[in-house]
Amino acid sequence: MKNVFKTLAVALTALSLVSCGGTEVTSAGMAGKWKADPSSLDLTLGDGLAAFRGVIEEEKNNMLSEASEESETITFDLKEDGKLVLSKEGEDETFSFDWSLEGDKLIIEGEVEGQKGKMTLNVQSVSADKLTLALTAEDLIAQVKEQMPEAMNMVPGEFDIDAMAKGTSMSMSFKK
């Protein structure tokens, strides 16, 4: 089941790095069973990460290779009652989170291994069979600072994390 979290982490990390769209979004339009489409991953690196471009691209390709194998067996079920159920084919264990919409923001809240968390993602687009989520790295850093300020102490002092995040974004689509 750790691979489920790895895939979720890849998907959410990917989503956590991208820019906002202006889509009119409703809960009814979002409800349904979705599977990540790793081939849709769109990563834009800002100038602050230029020195790390090669390493990031290599790691992205490794993560996509792993995620591609898992993505067809993992389902994100956004239920109309505000529950998100993450499941993997062939396994009985599922994970449940709460989800809601505020404008074009998808908010996912829940607990994993005893740690409560919240992630806010931008809904770039949603149709009957495709959902595209995104987030800028700046938004991700702001969320980490708010929810886990102690994590920022793990960043070596020579790195200006805010400057590094500037201009970096990512999006990923999900299919029904």
N, CA, C and O of each residue as an XYZ file, in Angstrom:
704
protein
N       0.826     -1.189      0.000
C       0.000      0.000      0.000
C       0.867      1.248      0.000
O       0.377      2.336     -0.304
N       2.151      1.114      0.336
C       3.034      2.277      0.299
C       3.144      2.810     -1.122
O       3.329      4.011     -1.318
N       3.031      1.929     -2.120
C       3.071      2.393     -3.502
C       1.868      3.263     -3.829
O       1.956      4.157     -4.671
N       0.739      3.005     -3.167
C      -0.433      3.854     -3.355
C      -0.087      5.265     -2.904
O      -0.400      6.241     -3.586
N       0.561      5.363     -1.752
C       0.935      6.680     -1.257
C       2.002      7.308     -2.144
O       2.018      8.524     -2.338
N       2.892      6.478     -2.682
C       3.914      7.000     -3.577
C       3.239      7.607     -4.807
O       3.594      8.701     -5.244
N       2.263      6.883     -5.359
C       1.544      7.391     -6.514
C       0.752      8.637     -6.149
O       0.739      9.613     -6.899
N       0.088      8.603     -4.988
C      -0.645      9.781     -4.537
C       0.317     10.950     -4.350
O       0.021     12.080     -4.739
N       1.459     10.666     -3.757
C       2.436     11.735     -3.542
C       2.914     12.302     -4.862
O       3.047     13.518     -5.005
N       3.180     11.420     -5.847
C       3.607     11.894     -7.161
C       2.519     12.762     -7.771
O       2.783     13.862     -8.258
N       1.291     12.255     -7.738
C       0.190     13.018     -8.328
C      -0.014     14.341     -7.620
O      -0.139     15.381     -8.266
N      -0.047     14.309     -6.301
C      -0.290     15.545     -5.561
C       0.898     16.484     -5.628
O       0.728     17.702     -5.666
N       2.110     15.923     -5.644
C       3.272     16.789     -5.801
C       3.232     17.445     -7.168
O       3.486     18.640     -7.314
N       2.910     16.646     -8.150
C       2.799     17.216     -9.487
C       1.764     18.324     -9.500
O       1.990     19.405    -10.043
N       0.658     18.042     -8.911
C      -0.411     19.029     -8.869
C      -0.024     20.227     -8.035
O      -0.510     21.337     -8.252
N       0.845     19.997     -7.090
C       1.185     21.025     -6.132
C       2.084     22.098     -6.682
O       2.448     23.025     -5.958
N       2.444     22.001     -7.910
C       3.427     22.945     -8.404
C       2.904     23.884     -9.496
O       3.723     24.552    -10.127
N       1.592     23.981     -9.764
C       1.153     24.639    -10.984
C       0.236     25.831    -10.859
O      -0.281     26.122     -9.780
N       0.036     26.521    -11.971
C      -0.746     27.750    -11.980
C      -2.229     27.509    -12.110
O      -2.683     26.435    -12.505
N      -2.959     28.533    -11.767
C      -4.407     28.495    -11.639
C      -5.093     28.734    -12.970
O      -4.601     29.498    -13.800
N      -6.217     28.087    -13.172
C      -7.056     28.367    -14.322
C      -8.223     29.219    -13.892
O      -8.242     29.698    -12.758
N      -9.191     29.424    -14.749
C     -10.333     30.243    -14.390
C     -11.618     29.503    -14.667
O     -12.605     30.115    -15.075
N     -11.631     28.229    -14.459
C     -12.746     27.371    -14.793
C     -13.877     27.490    -13.782
O     -13.641     27.553    -12.576
N     -15.119     27.520    -14.289
C     -16.296     27.443    -13.416
C     -16.415     25.989    -12.995
O     -16.593     25.110    -13.838
N     -16.321     25.730    -11.707
C     -16.264     24.364    -11.213
C     -17.416     24.127    -10.251
O     -17.746     24.986     -9.433
N     -18.031     22.936    -10.360
C     -19.080     22.547     -9.427
C     -18.740     21.176     -8.854
O     -18.042     20.385     -9.489
N     -19.234     20.901     -7.660
C     -19.003     19.601     -7.031
C     -19.557     18.475     -7.882
O     -18.945     17.412     -7.990
N     -20.719     18.704     -8.490
C     -21.331     17.669     -9.327
C     -20.433     17.332    -10.511
O     -20.336     16.167    -10.898
N     -19.779     18.327    -11.089
C     -18.882     18.090    -12.220
C     -17.615     17.356    -11.824
O     -16.991     16.689    -12.650
N     -17.240     17.477    -10.572
C     -16.019     16.841    -10.085
C     -16.260     15.416     -9.601
O     -15.349     14.589     -9.640
N     -17.460     15.123     -9.153
C     -17.753     13.812     -8.574
C     -17.517     12.705     -9.594
O     -17.813     12.854    -10.780
N     -16.982     11.597     -9.108
C     -16.755     10.440     -9.958
C     -15.429      9.780     -9.652
O     -14.656     10.245     -8.814
N     -15.183      8.677    -10.355
C     -13.945      7.925    -10.163
C     -12.932      8.369    -11.211
O     -13.203      8.348    -12.411
N     -11.764      8.769    -10.730
C     -10.707      9.306    -11.578
C      -9.429      8.497    -11.418
O      -9.134      7.984    -10.339
N      -8.675      8.391    -12.507
C      -7.357      7.762    -12.484
C      -6.352      8.771    -13.027
O      -6.614      9.463    -14.010
N      -5.191      8.843    -12.365
C      -4.146      9.768    -12.793
C      -3.656      9.398    -14.191
O      -3.578      8.221    -14.542
N      -3.331     10.407    -14.973
C      -2.739     10.237    -16.296
C      -1.325     10.814    -16.248
O      -1.118     11.975    -16.601
N      -0.343     10.004    -15.811
C       1.026     10.515    -15.666
C       1.588     11.122    -16.952
O       2.444     12.004    -16.890
N       1.122     10.666    -18.106
C       1.637     11.221    -19.363
C       1.238     12.685    -19.552
O       1.814     13.378    -20.391
N       0.262     13.160    -18.783
C      -0.195     14.542    -18.906
C       0.609     15.509    -18.031
O       0.376     16.717    -18.063
N       1.537     14.984    -17.265
C       2.316     15.817    -16.356
C       3.008     16.942    -17.119
O       3.763     16.698    -18.061
N       2.740     18.167    -16.701
C       3.355     19.343    -17.305
C       4.123     20.085    -16.216
O       3.521     20.647    -15.301
N       5.443     20.087    -16.316
C       6.304     20.702    -15.321
C       7.034     21.877    -15.949
O       7.696     21.739    -16.978
N       6.903     23.035    -15.314
C       7.638     24.228    -15.734
C       8.535     24.622    -14.573
O       8.059     24.885    -13.469
N       9.843     24.662    -14.833
C      10.790     25.029    -13.790
C      11.147     26.503    -13.908
O      11.479     26.988    -14.990
N      11.077     27.205    -12.793
C      11.457     28.607    -12.755
C      12.967     28.763    -12.749
O      13.703     27.787    -12.601
N      13.423     29.993    -12.910
C      14.853     30.278    -12.941
C      15.560     29.881    -11.654
O      16.741     29.535    -11.679
N      14.851     29.928    -10.526
C      15.452     29.585     -9.244
C      15.880     28.133     -9.145
O      16.655     27.774     -8.258
N      15.389     27.299    -10.037
C      15.758     25.879    -10.032
C      16.641     25.511    -11.227
O      16.886     24.331    -11.476
N      17.112     26.501    -11.955
C      17.911     26.244    -13.157
C      19.112     25.348    -12.858
O      19.434     24.465    -13.653
N      19.772     25.563    -11.731
C      20.953     24.777    -11.377
C      20.613     23.303    -11.133
O      21.485     22.439    -11.220
N      19.355     23.026    -10.831
C      18.930     21.664    -10.510
C      18.124     21.014    -11.639
O      17.611     19.907    -11.479
N      18.014     21.699    -12.772
C      17.154     21.248    -13.868
C      17.407     19.787    -14.257
O      16.458     19.013    -14.380
N      18.667     19.400    -14.451
C      18.990     18.039    -14.868
C      18.548     17.001    -13.854
O      17.950     15.990    -14.223
N      18.830     17.235    -12.599
C      18.461     16.302    -11.522
C      16.939     16.208    -11.407
O      16.389     15.119    -11.244
N      16.271     17.344    -11.491
C      14.805     17.350    -11.372
C      14.178     16.599    -12.537
O      13.259     15.806    -12.332
N      14.652     16.830    -13.745
C      14.114     16.129    -14.916
C      14.332     14.622    -14.801
O      13.443     13.835    -15.127
N      15.516     14.224    -14.336
C      15.793     12.797    -14.176
C      14.866     12.179    -13.132
O      14.309     11.105    -13.355
N      14.700     12.852    -11.998
C      13.820     12.337    -10.944
C      12.374     12.303    -11.420
O      11.637     11.365    -11.116
N      11.971     13.320    -12.164
C      10.614     13.351    -12.726
C      10.392     12.127    -13.606
O       9.357     11.469    -13.499
N      11.346     11.819    -14.471
C      11.212     10.658    -15.354
C      11.152      9.354    -14.568
O      10.386      8.458    -14.921
N      11.955      9.235    -13.503
C      11.913      8.033    -12.659
C      10.557      7.897    -11.978
O       9.973      6.814    -11.951
N      10.059      9.004    -11.428
C       8.766      8.970    -10.743
C       7.647      8.654    -11.726
O       6.730      7.903    -11.394
N       7.707      9.210    -12.922
C       6.676      8.942    -13.918
C       6.684      7.491    -14.354
O       5.626      6.907    -14.593
N       7.858      6.906    -14.459
C       7.959      5.499    -14.824
C       7.269      4.630    -13.776
O       6.507      3.726    -14.120
N       7.535      4.901    -12.495
C       6.884      4.157    -11.414
C       5.387      4.429    -11.375
O       4.583      3.508    -11.227
N       5.020      5.695    -11.508
C       3.612      6.076    -11.415
C       2.807      5.514    -12.578
O       1.646      5.147    -12.398
N       3.391      5.440    -13.755
C       2.675      4.925    -14.923
C       2.232      3.486    -14.707
O       1.131      3.103    -15.102
N       3.085      2.698    -14.084
C       2.755      1.307    -13.811
C       1.609      1.192    -12.810
O       0.772      0.297    -12.933
N       1.560      2.080    -11.827
C       0.564      2.032    -10.758
C      -0.741      2.742    -11.110
O      -1.794      2.398    -10.572
N      -0.688      3.718    -11.997
C      -1.830      4.624    -12.189
C      -3.109      3.924    -12.630
O      -4.200      4.377    -12.285
N      -3.007      2.853    -13.370
C      -4.210      2.163    -13.832
C      -4.899      1.367    -12.730
O      -6.059      0.984    -12.877
N      -4.194      1.115    -11.626
C      -4.789      0.311    -10.554
C      -5.282      1.159     -9.379
O      -5.902      0.638     -8.452
N      -5.006      2.453     -9.418
C      -5.383      3.331     -8.305
C      -6.500      4.264     -8.745
O      -6.430      4.888     -9.804
N      -7.532      4.348     -7.912
C      -8.693      5.178     -8.208
C      -8.876      6.238     -7.130
O      -8.790      5.960     -5.934
N      -9.132      7.459     -7.588
C      -9.502      8.571     -6.715
C     -10.990      8.780     -6.930
O     -11.406      9.274     -7.978
N     -11.793      8.406     -5.945
C     -13.246      8.509     -6.071
C     -13.729      9.735     -5.303
O     -13.799      9.723     -4.074
N     -14.063     10.794     -6.042
C     -14.609     12.011     -5.443
C     -16.114     11.821     -5.339
O     -16.834     11.912     -6.333
N     -16.574     11.559     -4.137
C     -17.998     11.291     -3.928
C     -18.748     12.602     -3.706
O     -18.193     13.575     -3.195
N     -20.009     12.605     -4.099
C     -20.825     13.815     -3.979
C     -21.015     14.260     -2.534
O     -21.334     15.423     -2.284
N     -20.823     13.348     -1.575
C     -20.990     13.713     -0.164
C     -19.745     14.368      0.430
O     -19.691     14.614      1.635
N     -18.736     14.654     -0.411
C     -17.540     15.335      0.068
C     -16.439     14.413      0.564
O     -15.493     14.869      1.206
N     -16.551     13.124      0.273
C     -15.497     12.175      0.633
C     -14.672     11.851     -0.611
O     -15.204     11.742     -1.716
N     -13.381     11.702     -0.411
C     -12.480     11.232     -1.456
C     -11.960      9.891     -0.971
O     -11.359      9.809      0.101
N     -12.182      8.850     -1.742
C     -11.728      7.517     -1.358
C     -10.647      7.088     -2.341
O     -10.868      7.027     -3.551
N      -9.490      6.797     -1.797
C      -8.346      6.343     -2.575
C      -8.260      4.838     -2.414
O      -8.193      4.334     -1.293
N      -8.261      4.113     -3.531
C      -8.212      2.651     -3.451
C      -7.318      2.097     -4.550
O      -7.047      2.753     -5.556
N      -6.873      0.879     -4.324
C      -6.041      0.173     -5.300
C      -6.695     -1.159     -5.610
O      -7.083     -1.898     -4.705
N      -6.813     -1.459     -6.889
C      -7.408     -2.727     -7.315
C      -6.674     -3.889     -6.666
O      -5.444     -3.911     -6.602
N      -7.448     -4.852     -6.187
C      -6.867     -6.051     -5.600
C      -6.510     -5.915     -4.131
O      -6.040     -6.872     -3.516
N      -6.728     -4.740     -3.564
C      -6.441     -4.541     -2.144
C      -7.700     -4.080     -1.436
O      -8.472     -3.285     -1.971
N      -7.901     -4.589     -0.223
C      -9.093     -4.239      0.549
C      -8.973     -2.885      1.227
O      -9.975     -2.199      1.430
N      -7.748     -2.494      1.579
C      -7.541     -1.250      2.312
C      -7.797     -0.037      1.411
O      -7.322      0.025      0.278
N      -8.554      0.920      1.941
C      -8.790      2.177      1.240
C      -8.436      3.319      2.188
O      -8.311      3.127      3.398
N      -8.279      4.490      1.622
C      -7.985      5.677      2.408
C      -9.037      6.717      2.086
O      -9.398      6.921      0.927
N      -9.524      7.375      3.130
C     -10.601      8.338      2.958
C     -10.157      9.728      3.408
O      -9.514      9.891      4.446
N     -10.511     10.709      2.613
C     -10.220     12.101      2.892
C     -11.504     12.897      2.679
O     -12.469     12.378      2.118
N     -11.522     14.129      3.115
C     -12.625     15.041      2.823
C     -12.193     15.946      1.681
O     -11.025     16.322      1.577
N     -13.151     16.294      0.824
C     -12.835     17.236     -0.235
C     -13.959     18.253     -0.360
O     -15.120     17.971     -0.060
N     -13.584     19.434     -0.807
C     -14.559     20.490     -1.028
C     -14.014     21.438     -2.088
O     -12.836     21.398     -2.444
N     -14.896     22.279     -2.574
C     -14.517     23.284     -3.564
C     -14.778     24.671     -3.002
O     -15.796     24.916     -2.353
N     -13.855     25.560     -3.258
C     -14.037     26.978     -2.985
C     -13.640     27.692     -4.267
O     -12.456     27.908     -4.527
N     -14.633     28.054     -5.064
C     -14.338     28.624     -6.378
C     -13.689     27.564     -7.235
O     -14.259     26.494     -7.451
N     -12.471     27.864     -7.734
C     -11.750     26.872     -8.537
C     -10.661     26.167     -7.728
O      -9.706     25.640     -8.300
N     -10.799     26.155     -6.412
C      -9.836     25.502     -5.523
C     -10.412     24.195     -4.995
O     -11.495     24.176     -4.411
N      -9.684     23.108     -5.202
C     -10.033     21.806     -4.646
C      -9.266     21.666     -3.346
O      -8.036     21.731     -3.336
N      -9.979     21.477     -2.260
C      -9.357     21.361     -0.944
C      -9.519     19.920     -0.472
O     -10.633     19.406     -0.377
N      -8.394     19.282     -0.180
C      -8.379     17.899      0.294
C      -7.817     17.911      1.709
O      -6.730     18.436      1.950
N      -8.575     17.320      2.653
C      -8.150     17.275      4.045
C      -8.279     15.854      4.564
O      -9.193     15.120      4.189
N      -7.359     15.483      5.421
C      -7.438     14.158      6.005
C      -6.227     13.849      6.839
O      -5.440     14.725      7.197
N      -6.100     12.567      7.138
C      -5.021     12.106      8.002
C      -4.342     10.912      7.351
O      -5.001      9.998      6.857
N      -3.006     10.935      7.357
C      -2.215      9.829      6.844
C      -1.178      9.497      7.906
O      -0.397     10.356      8.316
N      -1.176      8.248      8.347
C      -0.240      7.772      9.360
C      -0.211      8.695     10.575
O       0.856      9.032     11.088
N      -1.402      9.100     11.028
C      -1.531      9.904     12.230
C      -1.270     11.392     12.056
O      -1.371     12.151     13.020
N      -0.939     11.817     10.853
C      -0.675     13.238     10.622
C      -1.798     13.837      9.798
O      -2.107     13.377      8.698
N      -2.410     14.889     10.365
C      -3.464     15.599      9.657
C      -2.829     16.533      8.646
O      -1.751     17.083      8.873
N      -3.513     16.703      7.532
C      -2.998     17.589      6.503
C      -4.104     18.142      5.638
O      -5.233     17.651      5.630
N      -3.748     19.167      4.921
C      -4.685     19.839      4.022
C      -3.889     20.292      2.805
O      -2.788     20.827      2.934
N      -4.454     20.073      1.629
C      -3.821     20.534      0.404
C      -4.870     21.255     -0.432
O      -5.992     20.778     -0.603
N      -4.484     22.398     -0.940
C      -5.358     23.163     -1.812
C      -4.745     23.167     -3.204
O      -3.596     23.569     -3.386
N      -5.516     22.720     -4.179
C      -5.077     22.618     -5.569
C      -5.979     23.463     -6.457
O      -7.146     23.685     -6.134
N      -5.444     23.928     -7.561
C      -6.222     24.698     -8.525
C      -6.836     23.763     -9.556
O      -6.149     22.903    -10.108
N      -8.111     23.928     -9.812
C      -8.779     23.161    -10.859
C      -8.626     23.974    -12.142
O      -9.245     25.026    -12.298
N      -7.801     23.480    -13.050
C      -7.600     24.181    -14.322
C      -8.761     23.944    -15.262
O      -9.224     24.856    -15.947
N      -9.229     22.699    -15.286
C     -10.367     22.374    -16.150
C     -11.010     21.088    -15.670
O     -10.376     20.244    -15.036
N     -12.301     20.965    -15.995
C     -13.020     19.737    -15.684
C     -14.072     19.535    -16.766
O     -14.789     20.462    -17.142
N     -14.148     18.303    -17.255
C     -15.166     17.935    -18.232
C     -15.734     16.593    -17.799
O     -15.405     16.092    -16.723
N     -16.574     16.019    -18.622
C     -17.203     14.743    -18.272
C     -16.183     13.630    -18.065
O     -16.435     12.701    -17.297
N     -15.025     13.709    -18.743
C     -14.067     12.611    -18.657
C     -12.637     13.033    -18.343
O     -11.734     12.197    -18.368
N     -12.412     14.322    -18.047
C     -11.047     14.775    -17.774
C     -11.050     15.893    -16.732
O     -11.830     16.842    -16.814
N     -10.156     15.753    -15.753
C      -9.977     16.725    -14.691
C      -8.500     17.100    -14.670
O      -7.643     16.221    -14.584
N      -8.193     18.389    -14.748
C      -6.805     18.836    -14.706
C      -6.612     19.722    -13.480
O      -7.292     20.733    -13.307
N      -5.671     19.318    -12.638
C      -5.362     20.025    -11.405
C      -3.956     20.603    -11.486
O      -3.096     20.075    -12.191
N      -3.733     21.696    -10.754
C      -2.455     22.381    -10.838
C      -2.161     23.136     -9.546
O      -3.038     23.329     -8.704
N      -0.889     23.563     -9.413
C      -0.485     24.375     -8.277
C       0.888     24.955     -8.556
O       1.728     24.302     -9.175
N       1.116     26.165     -8.107
C       2.453     26.739     -8.222
C       3.296     26.257     -7.052
O       2.769     25.911     -5.995
N       4.591     26.238     -7.246
C       5.496     25.870     -6.157
C       5.389     26.900     -5.034
O       5.539     26.562     -3.860
N       5.130     28.151     -5.395
C       4.967     29.191     -4.376
C       3.777     28.883     -3.474
O       3.858     29.059     -2.258
N       2.672     28.425     -4.062
C       1.508     28.043     -3.260
C       1.814     26.829     -2.391
O       1.376     26.759     -1.243
N       2.557     25.885     -2.929
C       2.930     24.698     -2.159
C       3.776     25.094     -0.952
O       3.524     24.631      0.160
N       4.768     25.939     -1.164
C       5.635     26.382     -0.071
C       4.804     27.097      0.997
O       5.009     26.880      2.191
N       3.873     27.943      0.571
C       3.013     28.655      1.522
C       2.201     27.663      2.362
O       2.032     27.857      3.565
N       1.698     26.598      1.722
C       0.916     25.596      2.457
C       1.794     24.837      3.446
O       1.365     24.553      4.565
N       3.017     24.506      3.043
C       3.939     23.806      3.938
C       4.291     24.705      5.120
O       4.301     24.255      6.266
N       4.579     25.974      4.840
C       4.922     26.909      5.915
C       3.781     27.027      6.925
O       4.020     27.117      8.129
N       2.548     27.025      6.435
C       1.390     27.164      7.321
C       1.150     25.914      8.157
O       0.877     26.006      9.354
N       1.253     24.741      7.526
C       0.880     23.506      8.205
C       2.037     22.799      8.896
O       1.834     22.104      9.891
N       3.235     22.969      8.382
C       4.406     22.286      8.940
C       5.599     23.235      8.990
O       6.599     23.006      8.309
N       5.506     24.284      9.777
C       6.600     25.260      9.795
C       7.949     24.645     10.158
O       8.994     25.129      9.725
N       7.921     23.572     10.957
C       9.171     22.914     11.333
C       9.883     22.310     10.126
O      11.104     22.155     10.150
N       9.151     21.971      9.085
C       9.765     21.408      7.874
C      10.680     22.427      7.203
O      11.664     22.059      6.562
N      10.353     23.699      7.351
C      11.176     24.729      6.723
C      12.549     24.805      7.387
O      13.502     25.286      6.775
N      12.660     24.338      8.628
C      13.955     24.320      9.303
C      14.888     23.273      8.724
O      16.088     23.285      9.002
N      14.347     22.369      7.921
C      15.153     21.316      7.308
C      15.839     21.798      6.037
O      16.712     21.115      5.502
N      15.448     22.969      5.556
C      16.045     23.523      4.344
C      17.368     24.183      4.724
O      17.395     25.073      5.574
N      18.465     23.754      4.100
C      19.763     24.368      4.427
C      19.718     25.885      4.238
O      19.072     26.389      3.320
N      20.409     26.595      5.113
C      20.402     28.051      5.140
C      20.830     28.721      3.855
O      20.416     29.847      3.580
N      21.651     28.055      3.060
C      22.126     28.677      1.815
C      21.073     28.682      0.704
O      21.286     29.288     -0.346
N      19.949     28.018      0.927
C      18.889     27.982     -0.071
C      17.783     28.972      0.278
O      17.254     28.956      1.389
N      17.443     29.824     -0.667
C      16.289     30.719     -0.520
C      15.119     30.006     -1.189
O      14.896     30.138     -2.392
N      14.381     29.254     -0.390
C      13.318     28.396     -0.919
C      12.253     29.189     -1.670
O      11.707     28.714     -2.665
N      11.961     30.395     -1.192
C      10.965     31.224     -1.871
C      11.446     31.626     -3.265
O      10.675     31.595     -4.224
N      12.715     32.001     -3.375
C      13.274     32.375     -4.678
C      13.344     31.164     -5.602
O      13.121     31.278     -6.807
N      13.654     30.012     -5.032
C      13.743     28.795     -5.841
C      12.377     28.411     -6.401
O      12.279     27.910     -7.521
N      11.328     28.644     -5.624
C       9.983     28.246     -6.037
C       9.402     29.156     -7.113
O       8.553     28.730     -7.896
N       9.848     30.383     -7.156
C       9.281     31.376     -8.073
C       9.323     30.883     -9.525
O      10.372     30.502    -10.045
N       8.167     30.905    -10.148
C       8.060     30.532    -11.560
C       7.924     29.045    -11.832
O       7.775     28.645    -12.987
N       7.971     28.220    -10.801
C       7.854     26.777    -10.989
C       6.387     26.376    -10.834
O       5.699     26.800     -9.906
N       5.936     25.555    -11.763
C       4.543     25.118    -11.726
C       4.421     23.740    -12.362
O       5.303     23.288    -13.092
N       3.306     23.089    -12.065
C       3.061     21.758    -12.601
C       1.559     21.504    -12.661
O       0.789     22.057    -11.876
N       1.165     20.671    -13.589
C      -0.228     20.235    -13.639
C      -0.271     18.772    -14.066
O       0.681     18.234    -14.630
N      -1.411     18.152    -13.777
C      -1.620     16.759    -14.181
C      -3.120     16.561    -14.377
O      -3.948     17.158    -13.689
N      -3.431     15.715    -15.327
C      -4.829     15.397    -15.606
C      -5.179     14.025    -15.059
O      -4.325     13.161    -14.862
N      -6.465     13.865    -14.826
C      -7.054     12.610    -14.375
C      -8.167     12.260    -15.341
O      -8.867     13.142    -15.838
N      -8.332     10.966    -15.610
C      -9.375     10.507    -16.535
C     -10.404      9.674    -15.799
O     -10.091      8.978    -14.833
N     -11.658      9.757    -16.280
C     -12.720      8.898    -15.715
C     -12.667      7.568    -16.408
O     -13.463      6.680    -16.103
